[in-house]
Amino acid sequence: MIRPLADRVVIEPQEAQARTAAGLYIPDSAKEKPQQGIVVAIGPGKTDEPMEVKVGDTVLYGKYSGVEISVEDKKYLIVKQSDILAII
């Protein structure tokens, strides 16, 4: 598994919705990049900034935040804690 350093967080992004609330299907080309995911690993934090998120939290993050990686055909996102907007 990935072990992030400092104040970084590993997030497993949730898939974008395939249908609208009205029941219309959204084609792949029109889907927005997901901005919500589940925290799967956290770093130890910084001495002056403790970690506020924990493994298992569902979080919202910035649209163009972090670095996307793929491990064993699963996609993950590594972001700094400051790029996380909210815990749901």
mmCIF file of the C-alpha atoms, coordinates in Angstrom:
data_MODEL
# 
_entry.id   MODEL 
# 
loop_
_atom_site.group_PDB 
_atom_site.id 
_atom_site.type_symbol 
_atom_site.label_atom_id 
_atom_site.label_alt_id 
_atom_site.label_comp_id 
_atom_site.label_asym_id 
_atom_site.label_entity_id 
_atom_site.label_seq_id 
_atom_site.pdbx_PDB_ins_code 
_atom_site.Cartn_x 
_atom_site.Cartn_y 
_atom_site.Cartn_z 
_atom_site.occupancy 
_atom_site.B_iso_or_equiv 
_atom_site.pdbx_formal_charge 
_atom_site.auth_seq_id 
_atom_site.auth_comp_id 
_atom_site.auth_asym_id 
_atom_site.auth_atom_id 
_atom_site.pdbx_PDB_model_num 
ATOM 1  C CA . MET A 1 1  ? 0.000   0.000  0.000   1.00 0.00 ? 1  MET A CA 1 
ATOM 2  C CA . ILE A 1 2  ? 1.017   3.603  -0.405  1.00 0.00 ? 2  ILE A CA 1 
ATOM 3  C CA . ARG A 1 3  ? 2.383   5.412  2.645   1.00 0.00 ? 3  ARG A CA 1 
ATOM 4  C CA . PRO A 1 4  ? 2.260   9.191  2.145   1.00 0.00 ? 4  PRO A CA 1 
ATOM 5  C CA . LEU A 1 5  ? 4.801   11.542 3.728   1.00 0.00 ? 5  LEU A CA 1 
ATOM 6  C CA . ALA A 1 6  ? 4.293   14.735 5.787   1.00 0.00 ? 6  ALA A CA 1 
ATOM 7  C CA . ASP A 1 7  ? 0.801   16.206 5.435   1.00 0.00 ? 7  ASP A CA 1 
ATOM 8  C CA . ARG A 1 8  ? -0.221  14.260 2.340   1.00 0.00 ? 8  ARG A CA 1 
ATOM 9  C CA . VAL A 1 9  ? -3.344  12.118 2.019   1.00 0.00 ? 9  VAL A CA 1 
ATOM 10 C CA . VAL A 1 10 ? -4.132  9.222  -0.356  1.00 0.00 ? 10 VAL A CA 1 
ATOM 11 C CA . ILE A 1 11 ? -7.710  9.348  -1.647  1.00 0.00 ? 11 ILE A CA 1 
ATOM 12 C CA . GLU A 1 12 ? -9.636  6.793  -3.694  1.00 0.00 ? 12 GLU A CA 1 
ATOM 13 C CA . PRO A 1 13 ? -11.856 8.962  -5.948  1.00 0.00 ? 13 PRO A CA 1 
ATOM 14 C CA . GLN A 1 14 ? -15.502 7.997  -6.263  1.00 0.00 ? 14 GLN A CA 1 
ATOM 15 C CA . GLU A 1 15 ? -16.845 7.433  -9.751  1.00 0.00 ? 15 GLU A CA 1 
ATOM 16 C CA . ALA A 1 16 ? -18.782 10.216 -11.459 1.00 0.00 ? 16 ALA A CA 1 
ATOM 17 C CA . GLN A 1 17 ? -22.517 9.671  -11.690 1.00 0.00 ? 17 GLN A CA 1 
ATOM 18 C CA . ALA A 1 18 ? -23.732 7.991  -14.858 1.00 0.00 ? 18 ALA A CA 1 
ATOM 19 C CA . ARG A 1 19 ? -27.253 9.482  -14.691 1.00 0.00 ? 19 ARG A CA 1 
ATOM 20 C CA . THR A 1 20 ? -28.764 12.820 -13.736 1.00 0.00 ? 20 THR A CA 1 
ATOM 21 C CA . ALA A 1 21 ? -31.432 13.242 -11.075 1.00 0.00 ? 21 ALA A CA 1 
ATOM 22 C CA . ALA A 1 22 ? -34.035 13.251 -13.860 1.00 0.00 ? 22 ALA A CA 1 
ATOM 23 C CA . GLY A 1 23 ? -32.805 9.853  -15.108 1.00 0.00 ? 23 GLY A CA 1 
ATOM 24 C CA . LEU A 1 24 ? -30.870 10.968 -18.178 1.00 0.00 ? 24 LEU A CA 1 
ATOM 25 C CA . TYR A 1 25 ? -27.663 9.097  -18.962 1.00 0.00 ? 25 TYR A CA 1 
ATOM 26 C CA . ILE A 1 26 ? -24.472 11.156 -19.120 1.00 0.00 ? 26 ILE A CA 1 
ATOM 27 C CA . PRO A 1 27 ? -21.946 10.138 -21.811 1.00 0.00 ? 27 PRO A CA 1 
ATOM 28 C CA . ASP A 1 28 ? -18.327 9.580  -20.743 1.00 0.00 ? 28 ASP A CA 1 
ATOM 29 C CA . SER A 1 29 ? -17.181 12.645 -22.665 1.00 0.00 ? 29 SER A CA 1 
ATOM 30 C CA . ALA A 1 30 ? -19.491 14.917 -20.630 1.00 0.00 ? 30 ALA A CA 1 
ATOM 31 C CA . LYS A 1 31 ? -18.759 13.539 -17.165 1.00 0.00 ? 31 LYS A CA 1 
ATOM 32 C CA . GLU A 1 32 ? -16.998 15.870 -14.779 1.00 0.00 ? 32 GLU A CA 1 
ATOM 33 C CA . LYS A 1 33 ? -13.875 14.882 -12.925 1.00 0.00 ? 33 LYS A CA 1 
ATOM 34 C CA . PRO A 1 34 ? -14.881 13.519 -9.483  1.00 0.00 ? 34 PRO A CA 1 
ATOM 35 C CA . GLN A 1 35 ? -14.234 15.792 -6.506  1.00 0.00 ? 35 GLN A CA 1 
ATOM 36 C CA . GLN A 1 36 ? -15.221 13.382 -3.775  1.00 0.00 ? 36 GLN A CA 1 
ATOM 37 C CA . GLY A 1 37 ? -13.432 10.341 -2.432  1.00 0.00 ? 37 GLY A CA 1 
ATOM 38 C CA . ILE A 1 38 ? -12.537 8.144  0.514   1.00 0.00 ? 38 ILE A CA 1 
ATOM 39 C CA . VAL A 1 39 ? -9.300  8.562  2.463   1.00 0.00 ? 39 VAL A CA 1 
ATOM 40 C CA . VAL A 1 40 ? -7.285  5.322  2.352   1.00 0.00 ? 40 VAL A CA 1 
ATOM 41 C CA . ALA A 1 41 ? -3.995  6.488  3.921   1.00 0.00 ? 41 ALA A CA 1 
ATOM 42 C CA . ILE A 1 42 ? -2.593  9.555  5.698   1.00 0.00 ? 42 ILE A CA 1 
ATOM 43 C CA . GLY A 1 43 ? 0.886   10.811 6.429   1.00 0.00 ? 43 GLY A CA 1 
ATOM 44 C CA . PRO A 1 44 ? 2.203   11.587 9.924   1.00 0.00 ? 44 PRO A CA 1 
ATOM 45 C CA . GLY A 1 45 ? 1.516   15.324 9.550   1.00 0.00 ? 45 GLY A CA 1 
ATOM 46 C CA . LYS A 1 46 ? 3.775   18.267 10.268  1.00 0.00 ? 46 LYS A CA 1 
ATOM 47 C CA . THR A 1 47 ? 4.923   19.387 13.709  1.00 0.00 ? 47 THR A CA 1 
ATOM 48 C CA . ASP A 1 48 ? 3.002   22.660 13.448  1.00 0.00 ? 48 ASP A CA 1 
ATOM 49 C CA . GLU A 1 49 ? -0.046  21.215 11.635  1.00 0.00 ? 49 GLU A CA 1 
ATOM 50 C CA . PRO A 1 50 ? -1.730  18.044 12.971  1.00 0.00 ? 50 PRO A CA 1 
ATOM 51 C CA . MET A 1 51 ? -3.709  15.801 10.632  1.00 0.00 ? 51 MET A CA 1 
ATOM 52 C CA . GLU A 1 52 ? -7.448  16.499 10.773  1.00 0.00 ? 52 GLU A CA 1 
ATOM 53 C CA . VAL A 1 53 ? -8.599  13.711 8.455   1.00 0.00 ? 53 VAL A CA 1 
ATOM 54 C CA . LYS A 1 54 ? -8.483  10.007 9.219   1.00 0.00 ? 54 LYS A CA 1 
ATOM 55 C CA . VAL A 1 55 ? -8.662  6.818  7.186   1.00 0.00 ? 55 VAL A CA 1 
ATOM 56 C CA . GLY A 1 56 ? -12.220 6.096  6.083   1.00 0.00 ? 56 GLY A CA 1 
ATOM 57 C CA . ASP A 1 57 ? -13.366 9.748  5.926   1.00 0.00 ? 57 ASP A CA 1 
ATOM 58 C CA . THR A 1 58 ? -15.276 10.858 2.834   1.00 0.00 ? 58 THR A CA 1 
ATOM 59 C CA . VAL A 1 59 ? -13.818 14.161 1.667   1.00 0.00 ? 59 VAL A CA 1 
ATOM 60 C CA . LEU A 1 60 ? -14.298 16.860 -0.956  1.00 0.00 ? 60 LEU A CA 1 
ATOM 61 C CA . TYR A 1 61 ? -11.149 18.136 -2.672  1.00 0.00 ? 61 TYR A CA 1 
ATOM 62 C CA . GLY A 1 62 ? -10.266 20.735 -5.299  1.00 0.00 ? 62 GLY A CA 1 
ATOM 63 C CA . LYS A 1 63 ? -10.987 19.862 -8.917  1.00 0.00 ? 63 LYS A CA 1 
ATOM 64 C CA . TYR A 1 64 ? -7.369  20.051 -10.112 1.00 0.00 ? 64 TYR A CA 1 
ATOM 65 C CA . SER A 1 65 ? -5.657  19.114 -6.835  1.00 0.00 ? 65 SER A CA 1 
ATOM 66 C CA . GLY A 1 66 ? -3.025  16.476 -6.278  1.00 0.00 ? 66 GLY A CA 1 
ATOM 67 C CA . VAL A 1 67 ? -1.287  13.832 -8.330  1.00 0.00 ? 67 VAL A CA 1 
ATOM 68 C CA . GLU A 1 68 ? -3.126  10.898 -9.888  1.00 0.00 ? 68 GLU A CA 1 
ATOM 69 C CA . ILE A 1 69 ? -1.452  7.495  -9.623  1.00 0.00 ? 69 ILE A CA 1 
ATOM 70 C CA . SER A 1 70 ? -2.443  3.950  -10.480 1.00 0.00 ? 70 SER A CA 1 
ATOM 71 C CA . VAL A 1 71 ? -1.520  0.972  -8.289  1.00 0.00 ? 71 VAL A CA 1 
ATOM 72 C CA . GLU A 1 72 ? -2.627  -2.546 -9.275  1.00 0.00 ? 72 GLU A CA 1 
ATOM 73 C CA . ASP A 1 73 ? -5.203  -1.134 -11.739 1.00 0.00 ? 73 ASP A CA 1 
ATOM 74 C CA . LYS A 1 74 ? -6.784  1.090  -9.055  1.00 0.00 ? 74 LYS A CA 1 
ATOM 75 C CA . LYS A 1 75 ? -6.648  4.860  -9.333  1.00 0.00 ? 75 LYS A CA 1 
ATOM 76 C CA . TYR A 1 76 ? -5.651  7.006  -6.365  1.00 0.00 ? 76 TYR A CA 1 
ATOM 77 C CA . LEU A 1 77 ? -5.049  10.680 -5.771  1.00 0.00 ? 77 LEU A CA 1 
ATOM 78 C CA . ILE A 1 78 ? -2.334  12.072 -3.492  1.00 0.00 ? 78 ILE A CA 1 
ATOM 79 C CA . VAL A 1 79 ? -3.169  15.536 -2.147  1.00 0.00 ? 79 VAL A CA 1 
ATOM 80 C CA . LYS A 1 80 ? -1.927  17.795 0.607   1.00 0.00 ? 80 LYS A CA 1 
ATOM 81 C CA . GLN A 1 81 ? -4.250  18.126 3.576   1.00 0.00 ? 81 GLN A CA 1 
ATOM 82 C CA . SER A 1 82 ? -4.692  21.819 2.716   1.00 0.00 ? 82 SER A CA 1 
ATOM 83 C CA . ASP A 1 83 ? -6.221  20.809 -0.668  1.00 0.00 ? 83 ASP A CA 1 
ATOM 84 C CA . ILE A 1 84 ? -9.083  19.027 1.115   1.00 0.00 ? 84 ILE A CA 1 
ATOM 85 C CA . LEU A 1 85 ? -12.069 21.348 1.257   1.00 0.00 ? 85 LEU A CA 1 
ATOM 86 C CA . ALA A 1 86 ? -14.407 19.440 3.602   1.00 0.00 ? 86 ALA A CA 1 
ATOM 87 C CA . ILE A 1 87 ? -15.072 16.183 5.405   1.00 0.00 ? 87 ILE A CA 1 
ATOM 88 C CA . ILE A 1 88 ? -18.534 14.805 4.636   1.00 0.00 ? 88 ILE A CA 1 
# 
